[in-house]
Amino acid sequence: MDKEKIKKMWTADNGDGTYSNPVLYTDYSDPDAIRVGEDYFMIASSFCNTPAVPLLHSRDLVNWKVINYVMDRLPFAYYDKPRHGCGAWAPAIRYHEGVYYVFIPLPDEGIMMCKTTDPWGKWSEPSYVRKVVGWIDPCPFWDDDGSAYMVSAFARSRIGFKSMLYMSPIEPDCSGVLDDGQFIYDGHATQPTIEGPKLYKRNGYYYIFAPAGGVKPGWQTVLRSRNIYGPYEEKIVLHQGNSPVNGPHQGAWVDTPEGEDWFLHFQDVGNAGRIIHLQPMRWEDDWPVIGVNAVDGCGEPVLRHVKPKVGGVYPIDAPEDSDFFQGDSLGLQWQWNANYKEDWYKLGQGRLTLYSQPVESDTHLCDVSSLLLQKWPAPVFQITTCLHLENMAEGDAAGMVSLGGFYTALAVKKQSGKLILQQVTGSWEKGTESCEDVGVVEKDVLYIRMKVTGSENISFEAGCEEDALLPVGTQTKATPGRWVGVKAGIYAINDAGRRDGSVSVDYFVFEGCSD
């Protein structure tokens, strides 16, 4: 595999002063963003995957890189096992008096907070703002007099209702709430499923940017009031309109040093998850107008636009996807399927070594903690990896996985001293899984290629020579996971109770392929 020929799968910067949406064709769900000086920081949900809450950085709102994670692990031992759809939901990031704060809702545990003075460095361990079940989408805010507040929403799956927003006065250092707070908005009549509130202040108005109408068919609503507790006026400021961008959902208002206003939001596209768009924004009569082709102050998403004026021109770039494992730590594109342990892997000599982790024989692959995963970086692509098998132990299974609601994997298993190629397929929603032998591996080096076509079709090729891979197994159709897109990755497990086996991986490379 020629490293020099490998390119990023998705870049939004057109190189001519314009960009195309989405700026990230990757599942950075529920984004929030801020500007600090000339730097933009964006965070996203991560649910049960760790490290948790990815932190991205940009200088121009178009070219983004993952620079860190806010939490190394989720703070409860039961997240040592995958808990699909649980964990870190829609977070918020704010900067106040030299400190970066991230509020993270865990819908079964409460609202938690991490902070730092260096976003590239270590964040504080999570601490409770409020220990409560069913509260989601918190956003902190400091008023002109130094008093602090938190606006939040509710998860019907946990608390029995939704479509309501709540305001809590909090300690200025975000160490807790000052009193019970109060409901400030009921969206049932006109803004059903209102959620994801982000609180700002401008020209004496308090603004809450919040999506409504549901993730896929919804729209962007803005509320405003002269009093932080309301009553709030409402206005729909962004909808699909005649664009192909369905349900423009929650996000963040940011400005530039040059005085422009912009809005980042997500679009749910199914298997690739919740991808990120960037919309121009302006103000009319103290209401924001987002997007283009506005009618009565409500715009629609733009597909191509002049880049933000940020006082400079920055290199075309994108988050990492392919990995040749040259460093001494895992690339930031990788997350585990649950809380992880450092002794699951080792890097060195240009390879990643995965130590086979024991699993119970009845454990379905989707519930294995030690799956090493990353998000889809495009709607159509192929991934090739090279596995060295000489250190596999009896009962080891190692290979490549496509993990979603419906999942599949191509793996080699050491069974009775032989290396058997197997395809695993299953549904975590139905709790079903099957395994079929599809070949025999004759050497200690195996190349596996997974192809994603039509944004849903998953197929495999394999062989002992990189330039002679043949189709193997059955094509399947991917489906999204629990509020997340499909992930791709690699793993090594053992169902015989052994811990002494391993596989080494030369690379994990994304390339384009024909749809």
C-alpha positions as a Python dict, from the first residue, in 0.01 Angstrom:
ca = {
    (1, 'M'): (0, 0, 0),
    (2, 'D'): (154, 329, -117),
    (3, 'K'): (104, 577, 164),
    (4, 'E'): (189, 874, -59),
    (5, 'K'): (-109, 809, -287),
    (6, 'I'): (-368, 802, -8),
    (7, 'K'): (-593, 1108, 15),
    (8, 'K'): (-864, 1218, 255),
    (9, 'M'): (-1205, 1082, 161),
    (10, 'W'): (-1394, 1411, 200),
    (11, 'T'): (-1281, 1772, 176),
    (12, 'A'): (-1526, 2061, 166),
    (13, 'D'): (-1284, 2337, 66),
    (14, 'N'): (-1304, 2381, -311),
    (15, 'G'): (-972, 2565, -325),
    (16, 'D'): (-1120, 2866, -503),
    (17, 'G'): (-1250, 3063, -208),
    (18, 'T'): (-1571, 2861, -183),
    (19, 'Y'): (-1679, 2553, 10),
    (20, 'S'): (-1939, 2281, -46),
    (21, 'N'): (-2173, 2136, 213),
    (22, 'P'): (-2152, 1923, 410),
    (23, 'V'): (-1824, 2049, 551),
    (24, 'L'): (-1788, 1712, 728),
    (25, 'Y'): (-1947, 1400, 583),
    (26, 'T'): (-1896, 1232, 917),
    (27, 'D'): (-2113, 1148, 1216),
    (28, 'Y'): (-2029, 1438, 1447),
    (29, 'S'): (-2375, 1426, 1595),
    (30, 'D'): (-2532, 1716, 1787),
    (31, 'P'): (-2252, 1967, 1725),
    (32, 'D'): (-2186, 2276, 1932),
    (33, 'A'): (-1913, 2528, 1857),
    (34, 'I'): (-1748, 2846, 1983),
    (35, 'R'): (-1488, 3097, 1866),
    (36, 'V'): (-1204, 3198, 2095),
    (37, 'G'): (-989, 3461, 1923),
    (38, 'E'): (-907, 3317, 1581),
    (39, 'D'): (-976, 2957, 1683),
    (40, 'Y'): (-1298, 2762, 1644),
    (41, 'F'): (-1374, 2460, 1858),
    (42, 'M'): (-1654, 2210, 1796),
    (43, 'I'): (-1772, 1914, 2003),
    (44, 'A'): (-2017, 1633, 1936),
    (45, 'S'): (-2201, 1343, 2096),
    (46, 'S'): (-2024, 1009, 2134),
    (47, 'F'): (-2277, 792, 2322),
    (48, 'C'): (-2105, 477, 2460),
    (49, 'N'): (-1786, 505, 2253),
    (50, 'T'): (-1456, 610, 2410),
    (51, 'P'): (-1257, 827, 2423),
    (52, 'A'): (-1573, 1037, 2463),
    (53, 'V'): (-1689, 1373, 2325),
    (54, 'P'): (-1460, 1452, 2030),
    (55, 'L'): (-1313, 1803, 2014),
    (56, 'L'): (-1244, 1949, 1668),
    (57, 'H'): (-1055, 2264, 1576),
    (58, 'S'): (-1062, 2496, 1275),
    (59, 'R'): (-939, 2839, 1178),
    (60, 'D'): (-1191, 2896, 899),
    (61, 'L'): (-1503, 2687, 985),
    (62, 'V'): (-1449, 2473, 674),
    (63, 'N'): (-1130, 2275, 735),
    (64, 'W'): (-1154, 2079, 1061),
    (65, 'K'): (-927, 1844, 1258),
    (66, 'V'): (-997, 1630, 1562),
    (67, 'I'): (-752, 1754, 1828),
    (68, 'N'): (-866, 1587, 2149),
    (69, 'Y'): (-1141, 1416, 2347),
    (70, 'V'): (-1302, 1575, 2650),
    (71, 'M'): (-1334, 1248, 2844),
    (72, 'D'): (-1094, 956, 2820),
    (73, 'R'): (-1355, 717, 2957),
    (74, 'L'): (-1716, 732, 3071),
    (75, 'P'): (-1731, 770, 3448),
    (76, 'F'): (-1936, 462, 3540),
    (77, 'A'): (-1815, 102, 3546),
    (78, 'Y'): (-2117, -32, 3358),
    (79, 'Y'): (-1988, 154, 3050),
    (80, 'D'): (-1709, -103, 3041),
    (81, 'K'): (-1965, -286, 2826),
    (82, 'P'): (-2140, -129, 2526),
    (83, 'R'): (-2469, 41, 2616),
    (84, 'H'): (-2604, 133, 2272),
    (85, 'G'): (-2778, 472, 2269),
    (86, 'C'): (-2663, 560, 2621),
    (87, 'G'): (-2364, 760, 2745),
    (88, 'A'): (-2261, 1106, 2626),
    (89, 'W'): (-2548, 1279, 2446),
    (90, 'A'): (-2556, 1630, 2294),
    (91, 'P'): (-2291, 1840, 2474),
    (92, 'A'): (-2232, 2215, 2482),
    (93, 'I'): (-1902, 2405, 2486),
    (94, 'R'): (-1848, 2757, 2620),
    (95, 'Y'): (-1550, 2980, 2709),
    (96, 'H'): (-1570, 3210, 3012),
    (97, 'E'): (-1295, 3408, 3183),
    (98, 'G'): (-1011, 3196, 3047),
    (99, 'V'): (-1175, 2859, 3104),
    (100, 'Y'): (-1331, 2620, 2852),
    (101, 'Y'): (-1641, 2441, 2985),
    (102, 'V'): (-1815, 2140, 2832),
    (103, 'F'): (-2155, 2032, 2965),
    (104, 'I'): (-2228, 1666, 2890),
    (105, 'P'): (-2569, 1508, 2945),
    (106, 'L'): (-2579, 1141, 3036),
    (107, 'P'): (-2956, 1084, 3023),
    (108, 'D'): (-2948, 802, 3279),
    (109, 'E'): (-2706, 966, 3520),
    (110, 'G'): (-2726, 1344, 3499),
    (111, 'I'): (-2568, 1663, 3365),
    (112, 'M'): (-2188, 1655, 3398),
    (113, 'M'): (-1918, 1913, 3333),
    (114, 'C'): (-1551, 1905, 3231),
    (115, 'K'): (-1326, 2209, 3206),
    (116, 'T'): (-975, 2314, 3105),
    (117, 'T'): (-761, 2616, 3025),
    (118, 'D'): (-593, 2426, 2739),
    (119, 'P'): (-829, 2250, 2497),
    (120, 'W'): (-538, 2052, 2349),
    (121, 'G'): (-442, 1925, 2694),
    (122, 'K'): (-603, 1730, 2973),
    (123, 'W'): (-962, 1809, 3067),
    (124, 'S'): (-1086, 1779, 3424),
    (125, 'E'): (-1261, 1464, 3535),
    (126, 'P'): (-1639, 1493, 3490),
    (127, 'S'): (-1833, 1632, 3785),
    (128, 'Y'): (-2205, 1672, 3838),
    (129, 'V'): (-2386, 1994, 3762),
    (130, 'R'): (-2709, 1816, 3849),
    (131, 'K'): (-2764, 1448, 3925),
    (132, 'V'): (-3094, 1379, 3753),
    (133, 'V'): (-3249, 1134, 3505),
    (134, 'G'): (-3395, 1241, 3170),
    (135, 'W'): (-3244, 1589, 3142),
    (136, 'I'): (-3060, 1641, 2813),
    (137, 'D'): (-2902, 1903, 2587),
    (138, 'P'): (-2771, 2142, 2857),
    (139, 'C'): (-2609, 2472, 2765),
    (140, 'P'): (-2443, 2710, 3015),
    (141, 'F'): (-2463, 3088, 2991),
    (142, 'W'): (-2311, 3379, 3187),
    (143, 'D'): (-2508, 3702, 3193),
    (144, 'D'): (-2366, 4054, 3198),
    (145, 'D'): (-2384, 4070, 3578),
    (146, 'G'): (-2187, 3745, 3618),
    (147, 'S'): (-2485, 3529, 3710),
    (148, 'A'): (-2493, 3192, 3537),
    (149, 'Y'): (-2770, 2976, 3394),
    (150, 'M'): (-2827, 2643, 3223),
    (151, 'V'): (-3098, 2582, 2965),
    (152, 'S'): (-3189, 2219, 2900),
    (153, 'A'): (-3441, 1985, 2738),
    (154, 'F'): (-3592, 1647, 2823),
    (155, 'A'): (-3578, 1289, 2690),
    (156, 'R'): (-3922, 1129, 2685),
    (157, 'S'): (-3759, 785, 2684),
    (158, 'R'): (-3626, 857, 3033),
    (159, 'I'): (-3859, 1107, 3195),
    (160, 'G'): (-4189, 1055, 3011),
    (161, 'F'): (-4223, 1388, 2830),
    (162, 'K'): (-4045, 1610, 2577),
    (163, 'S'): (-4101, 1935, 2381),
    (164, 'M'): (-4027, 2147, 2689),
    (165, 'L'): (-3731, 2372, 2776),
    (166, 'Y'): (-3609, 2448, 3127),
    (167, 'M'): (-3392, 2720, 3282),
    (168, 'S'): (-3178, 2661, 3592),
    (169, 'P'): (-2967, 2919, 3774),
    (170, 'I'): (-2625, 2764, 3837),
    (171, 'E'): (-2307, 2844, 4024),
    (172, 'P'): (-2082, 3071, 3815),
    (173, 'D'): (-1811, 2801, 3830),
    (174, 'C'): (-2067, 2544, 3704),
    (175, 'S'): (-2029, 2334, 4020),
    (176, 'G'): (-2402, 2288, 4064),
    (177, 'V'): (-2750, 2440, 4040),
    (178, 'L'): (-2862, 2716, 4275),
    (179, 'D'): (-3229, 2615, 4287),
    (180, 'D'): (-3478, 2398, 4104),
    (181, 'G'): (-3529, 2647, 3821),
    (182, 'Q'): (-3841, 2654, 3605),
    (183, 'F'): (-3995, 2560, 3274),
    (184, 'I'): (-3959, 2846, 3026),
    (185, 'Y'): (-4110, 2715, 2704),
    (186, 'D'): (-4370, 2460, 2594),
    (187, 'G'): (-4335, 2364, 2229),
    (188, 'H'): (-4621, 2113, 2202),
    (189, 'A'): (-4855, 2346, 2011),
    (190, 'T'): (-4621, 2490, 1747),
    (191, 'Q'): (-4267, 2350, 1797),
    (192, 'P'): (-4308, 1979, 1881),
    (193, 'T'): (-3996, 1790, 1991),
    (194, 'I'): (-3809, 2113, 2055),
    (195, 'E'): (-3467, 2020, 2193),
    (196, 'G'): (-3095, 2097, 2168),
    (197, 'P'): (-3125, 2454, 2304),
    (198, 'K'): (-2826, 2688, 2280),
    (199, 'L'): (-2847, 3016, 2475),
    (200, 'Y'): (-2700, 3351, 2363),
    (201, 'K'): (-2752, 3724, 2423),
    (202, 'R'): (-2750, 4007, 2169),
    (203, 'N'): (-2882, 4365, 2175),
    (204, 'G'): (-3060, 4304, 2506),
    (205, 'Y'): (-3240, 3991, 2383),
    (206, 'Y'): (-3186, 3641, 2515),
    (207, 'Y'): (-3189, 3396, 2224),
    (208, 'I'): (-3241, 3022, 2233),
    (209, 'F'): (-3154, 2841, 1911),
    (210, 'A'): (-3332, 2504, 1915),
    (211, 'P'): (-3442, 2253, 1650),
    (212, 'A'): (-3798, 2124, 1645),
    (213, 'G'): (-4015, 1889, 1445),
    (214, 'G'): (-3792, 1583, 1478),
    (215, 'V'): (-3445, 1493, 1357),
    (216, 'K'): (-3511, 1399, 995),
    (217, 'P'): (-3816, 1613, 899),
    (218, 'G'): (-3766, 1910, 1133),
    (219, 'W'): (-3646, 2269, 1122),
    (220, 'Q'): (-3449, 2529, 1318),
    (221, 'T'): (-3641, 2749, 1560),
    (222, 'V'): (-3516, 3057, 1744),
    (223, 'L'): (-3679, 3194, 2059),
    (224, 'R'): (-3615, 3542, 2198),
    (225, 'S'): (-3708, 3737, 2507),
    (226, 'R'): (-3599, 4042, 2707),
    (227, 'N'): (-3615, 3825, 3020),
    (228, 'I'): (-3413, 3506, 3053),
    (229, 'Y'): (-3716, 3327, 3200),
    (230, 'G'): (-3945, 3446, 2919),
    (231, 'P'): (-4202, 3468, 2786),
    (232, 'Y'): (-4032, 3387, 2456),
    (233, 'E'): (-4135, 3481, 2104),
    (234, 'E'): (-4069, 3216, 1841),
    (235, 'K'): (-3966, 3209, 1476),
    (236, 'I'): (-3865, 2933, 1235),
    (237, 'V'): (-3543, 3056, 1073),
    (238, 'L'): (-3416, 2754, 873),
    (239, 'H'): (-3599, 2467, 703),
    (240, 'Q'): (-3537, 2226, 418),
    (241, 'G'): (-3726, 2433, 164),
    (242, 'N'): (-3633, 2331, -189),
    (243, 'S'): (-3292, 2200, -85),
    (244, 'P'): (-3197, 1831, -53),
    (245, 'V'): (-3089, 1890, 309),
    (246, 'N'): (-3359, 1735, 523),
    (247, 'G'): (-3433, 1840, 880),
    (248, 'P'): (-3156, 2094, 939),
    (249, 'H'): (-3102, 2016, 1304),
    (250, 'Q'): (-2929, 2147, 1613),
    (251, 'G'): (-2606, 2337, 1602),
    (252, 'A'): (-2429, 2658, 1692),
    (253, 'W'): (-2415, 3025, 1604),
    (254, 'V'): (-2058, 3155, 1569),
    (255, 'D'): (-1913, 3479, 1437),
    (256, 'T'): (-1583, 3571, 1275),
    (257, 'P'): (-1326, 3834, 1370),
    (258, 'E'): (-1437, 4013, 1054),
    (259, 'G'): (-1795, 4045, 1187),
    (260, 'E'): (-1970, 3775, 986),
    (261, 'D'): (-2222, 3533, 1140),
    (262, 'W'): (-2243, 3161, 1062),
    (263, 'F'): (-2442, 2861, 1176),
    (264, 'L'): (-2318, 2501, 1204),
    (265, 'H'): (-2578, 2224, 1217),
    (266, 'F'): (-2625, 1858, 1142),
    (267, 'Q'): (-2828, 1662, 888),
    (268, 'D'): (-2924, 1299, 952),
    (269, 'V'): (-2843, 1097, 638),
    (270, 'G'): (-2890, 749, 784),
    (271, 'N'): (-2595, 516, 760),
    (272, 'A'): (-2330, 789, 761),
    (273, 'G'): (-2500, 941, 1062),
    (274, 'R'): (-2539, 1310, 1140),
    (275, 'I'): (-2315, 1507, 908),
    (276, 'I'): (-2214, 1874, 948),
    (277, 'H'): (-2324, 2172, 739),
    (278, 'L'): (-2218, 2537, 753),
    (279, 'Q'): (-2474, 2808, 676),
    (280, 'P'): (-2431, 3184, 626),
    (281, 'M'): (-2635, 3386, 874),
    (282, 'R'): (-2742, 3748, 905),
    (283, 'W'): (-2969, 3956, 1129),
    (284, 'E'): (-3294, 4130, 1035),
    (285, 'D'): (-3504, 4314, 1295),
    (286, 'D'): (-3313, 4137, 1572),
    (287, 'W'): (-3396, 3794, 1431),
    (288, 'P'): (-3136, 3565, 1272),
    (289, 'V'): (-3186, 3458, 912),
    (290, 'I'): (-2998, 3139, 829),
    (291, 'G'): (-2914, 2998, 487),
    (292, 'V'): (-3027, 3132, 149),
    (293, 'N'): (-3349, 3201, -43),
    (294, 'A'): (-3515, 3337, 270),
    (295, 'V'): (-3891, 3390, 273),
    (296, 'D'): (-4038, 3576, 572),
    (297, 'G'): (-3707, 3541, 752),
    (298, 'C'): (-3679, 3165, 704),
    (299, 'G'): (-3394, 3038, 487),
    (300, 'E'): (-3295, 2704, 343),
    (301, 'P'): (-2956, 2527, 347),
    (302, 'V'): (-2692, 2630, 97),
    (303, 'L'): (-2494, 2372, -101),
    (304, 'R'): (-2202, 2592, -212),
    (305, 'H'): (-2096, 2929, -78),
    (306, 'V'): (-1809, 3171, -37),
    (307, 'K'): (-1596, 3075, 260),
    (308, 'P'): (-1612, 3275, 583),
    (309, 'K'): (-1393, 3584, 604),
    (310, 'V'): (-1157, 3500, 888),
    (311, 'G'): (-859, 3721, 812),
    (312, 'G'): (-648, 3449, 648),
    (313, 'V'): (-631, 3153, 414),
    (314, 'Y'): (-569, 2811, 567),
    (315, 'P'): (-466, 2474, 418),
    (316, 'I'): (-727, 2236, 282),
    (317, 'D'): (-762, 1958, 534),
    (318, 'A'): (-1001, 1716, 701),
    (319, 'P'): (-1007, 1479, 999),
    (320, 'E'): (-785, 1174, 969),
    (321, 'D'): (-930, 853, 828),
    (322, 'S'): (-660, 617, 691),
    (323, 'D'): (-400, 498, 942),
    (324, 'F'): (-56, 342, 889),
    (325, 'F'): (4, 321, 1267),
    (326, 'Q'): (334, 509, 1255),
    (327, 'G'): (296, 698, 1582),
    (328, 'D'): (325, 600, 1945),
    (329, 'S'): (-45, 656, 2020),
    (330, 'L'): (-369, 573, 1845),
    (331, 'G'): (-492, 825, 1591),
    (332, 'L'): (-777, 1046, 1705),
    (333, 'Q'): (-1007, 899, 1442),
    (334, 'W'): (-1035, 583, 1654),
    (335, 'Q'): (-1280, 504, 1933),
    (336, 'W'): (-1357, 184, 2120),
    (337, 'N'): (-1702, 30, 2151),
    (338, 'A'): (-1705, 97, 2528),
    (339, 'N'): (-1463, 199, 2803),
    (340, 'Y'): (-1123, 60, 2708),
    (341, 'K'): (-802, -60, 2867),
    (342, 'E'): (-452, 40, 2758),
    (343, 'D'): (-336, -322, 2750),
    (344, 'W'): (-574, -410, 2469),
    (345, 'Y'): (-323, -287, 2211),
    (346, 'K'): (34, -179, 2140),
    (347, 'L'): (192, 41, 1874),
    (348, 'G'): (544, -5, 1746),
    (349, 'Q'): (757, -78, 1439),
    (350, 'G'): (487, 64, 1212),
    (351, 'R'): (219, -176, 1327),
    (352, 'L'): (-79, -192, 1557),
    (353, 'T'): (-92, -508, 1767),
    (354, 'L'): (-434, -605, 1899),
    (355, 'Y'): (-426, -851, 2188),
    (356, 'S'): (-718, -1093, 2169),
    (357, 'Q'): (-968, -1018, 2443),
    (358, 'P'): (-1164, -1307, 2598),
    (359, 'V'): (-1540, -1300, 2538),
    (360, 'E'): (-1814, -1538, 2637),
    (361, 'S'): (-1909, -1773, 2356),
    (362, 'D'): (-2264, -1633, 2348),
    (363, 'T'): (-2153, -1267, 2329),
    (364, 'H'): (-2269, -1106, 2007),
    (365, 'L'): (-2006, -910, 1818),
    (366, 'C'): (-2195, -580, 1856),
    (367, 'D'): (-2160, -617, 2234),
    (368, 'V'): (-1783, -666, 2235),
    (369, 'S'): (-1612, -377, 2414),
    (370, 'S'): (-1278, -408, 2232),
    (371, 'L'): (-1398, -329, 1881),
    (372, 'L'): (-1169, -52, 1752),
    (373, 'L'): (-1390, 171, 1536),
    (374, 'Q'): (-1410, 489, 1336),
    (375, 'K'): (-1686, 683, 1164),
    (376, 'W'): (-1768, 674, 794),
    (377, 'P'): (-1583, 960, 619),
    (378, 'A'): (-1790, 956, 297),
    (379, 'P'): (-2102, 792, 147),
    (380, 'V'): (-1905, 555, -80),
    (381, 'F'): (-1559, 409, -15),
    (382, 'Q'): (-1353, 99, 39),
    (383, 'I'): (-1121, 4, 326),
    (384, 'T'): (-824, -229, 300),
    (385, 'T'): (-633, -374, 593),
    (386, 'C'): (-347, -621, 630),
    (387, 'L'): (-345, -865, 924),
    (388, 'H'): (-51, -1072, 1043),
    (389, 'L'): (-181, -1396, 1194),
    (390, 'E'): (125, -1585, 1316),
    (391, 'N'): (57, -1507, 1682),
    (392, 'M'): (-307, -1611, 1688),
    (393, 'A'): (-404, -1857, 1961),
    (394, 'E'): (-664, -2132, 1951),
    (395, 'G'): (-1009, -1970, 1968),
    (396, 'D'): (-890, -1631, 1842),
    (397, 'A'): (-1099, -1445, 1585),
    (398, 'A'): (-978, -1126, 1418),
    (399, 'G'): (-1100, -919, 1128),
    (400, 'M'): (-1286, -619, 994),
    (401, 'V'): (-1632, -514, 1110),
    (402, 'S'): (-1908, -288, 984),
    (403, 'L'): (-2104, -197, 1297),
    (404, 'G'): (-2455, -57, 1280),
    (405, 'G'): (-2805, -166, 1367),
    (406, 'F'): (-2745, -447, 1120),
    (407, 'Y'): (-2380, -541, 1131),
    (408, 'T'): (-2141, -773, 952),
    (409, 'A'): (-1777, -873, 980),
    (410, 'L'): (-1522, -1078, 791),
    (411, 'A'): (-1283, -1252, 1029),
    (412, 'V'): (-1028, -1530, 1044),
    (413, 'K'): (-1069, -1776, 1330),
    (414, 'K'): (-811, -2021, 1458),
    (415, 'Q'): (-1002, -2344, 1505),
    (416, 'S'): (-845, -2685, 1561),
    (417, 'G'): (-517, -2538, 1445),
    (418, 'K'): (-659, -2413, 1114),
    (419, 'L'): (-732, -2058, 1001),
    (420, 'I'): (-1097, -2043, 892),
    (421, 'L'): (-1245, -1740, 717),
    (422, 'Q'): (-1588, -1655, 856),
    (423, 'Q'): (-1858, -1396, 796),
    (424, 'V'): (-2056, -1282, 1099),
    (425, 'T'): (-2390, -1103, 1051),
    (426, 'G'): (-2637, -984, 1307),
    (427, 'S'): (-2883, -726, 1437),
    (428, 'W'): (-2830, -573, 1779),
    (429, 'E'): (-3191, -450, 1778),
    (430, 'K'): (-3329, -801, 1724),
    (431, 'G'): (-3058, -972, 1928),
    (432, 'T'): (-2976, -1215, 1648),
    (433, 'E'): (-2641, -1322, 1506),
    (434, 'S'): (-2512, -1590, 1271),
    (435, 'C'): (-2170, -1706, 1155),
    (436, 'E'): (-2084, -1880, 827),
    (437, 'D'): (-1756, -2035, 716),
    (438, 'V'): (-1661, -1882, 380),
    (439, 'G'): (-1307, -2004, 319),
    (440, 'V'): (-969, -2115, 452),
    (441, 'V'): (-661, -1894, 501),
    (442, 'E'): (-344, -2071, 389),
    (443, 'K'): (-85, -1814, 499),
    (444, 'D'): (-9, -1602, 803),
    (445, 'V'): (-88, -1275, 620),
    (446, 'L'): (-445, -1186, 527),
    (447, 'Y'): (-569, -882, 334),
    (448, 'I'): (-933, -783, 385),
    (449, 'R'): (-1117, -520, 186),
    (450, 'M'): (-1463, -390, 271),
    (451, 'K'): (-1659, -198, 8),
    (452, 'V'): (-1942, 43, 86),
    (453, 'T'): (-2157, 125, -217),
    (454, 'G'): (-2495, 284, -257),
    (455, 'S'): (-2454, 427, 94),
    (456, 'E'): (-2574, 93, 234),
    (457, 'N'): (-2428, -212, 56),
    (458, 'I'): (-2146, -386, 243),
    (459, 'S'): (-1932, -647, 68),
    (460, 'F'): (-1594, -808, 132),
    (461, 'E'): (-1290, -922, -59),
    (462, 'A'): (-999, -1115, 87),
    (463, 'G'): (-678, -1290, -5),
    (464, 'C'): (-319, -1353, 92),
    (465, 'E'): (-185, -1115, -175),
    (466, 'E'): (-290, -752, -182),
    (467, 'D'): (-322, -739, -559),
    (468, 'A'): (-521, -1062, -584),
    (469, 'L'): (-822, -1016, -358),
    (470, 'L'): (-1139, -1207, -442),
    (471, 'P'): (-1503, -1153, -340),
    (472, 'V'): (-1598, -1354, -35),
    (473, 'G'): (-1912, -1395, 172),
    (474, 'T'): (-2253, -1237, 116),
    (475, 'Q'): (-2333, -874, 46),
    (476, 'T'): (-2540, -718, 325),
    (477, 'K'): (-2723, -391, 378),
    (478, 'A'): (-2609, -165, 660),
    (479, 'T'): (-2852, 17, 888),
    (480, 'P'): (-2772, 292, 1141),
    (481, 'G'): (-2718, 221, 1507),
    (482, 'R'): (-2897, 380, 1801),
    (483, 'W'): (-2878, 751, 1707),
    (484, 'V'): (-2539, 689, 1546),
    (485, 'G'): (-2411, 617, 1199),
    (486, 'V'): (-2240, 297, 1092),
    (487, 'K'): (-1880, 254, 1203),
    (488, 'A'): (-1600, 48, 1052),
    (489, 'G'): (-1316, -111, 1239),
    (490, 'I'): (-1100, -404, 1341),
    (491, 'Y'): (-1089, -640, 1635),
    (492, 'A'): (-931, -945, 1795),
    (493, 'I'): (-1123, -1165, 2041),
    (494, 'N'): (-1105, -1514, 2188),
    (495, 'D'): (-1400, -1734, 2285),
    (496, 'A'): (-1190, -2006, 2452),
    (497, 'G'): (-1089, -1800, 2754),
    (498, 'R'): (-734, -1740, 2633),
    (499, 'R'): (-543, -1410, 2651),
    (500, 'D'): (-214, -1505, 2486),
    (501, 'G'): (-302, -1447, 2120),
    (502, 'S'): (-272, -1137, 1904),
    (503, 'V'): (-281, -1003, 1551),
    (504, 'S'): (-74, -720, 1403),
    (505, 'V'): (-216, -467, 1160),
    (506, 'D'): (-7, -287, 898),
    (507, 'Y'): (-265, -30, 793),
    (508, 'F'): (-633, 59, 767),
    (509, 'V'): (-673, 256, 445),
    (510, 'F'): (-974, 433, 297),
    (511, 'E'): (-997, 479, -80),
    (512, 'G'): (-1262, 574, -329),
    (513, 'C'): (-1447, 305, -520),
    (514, 'S'): (-1715, 285, -787),
    (515, 'D'): (-2070, 307, -657),
}
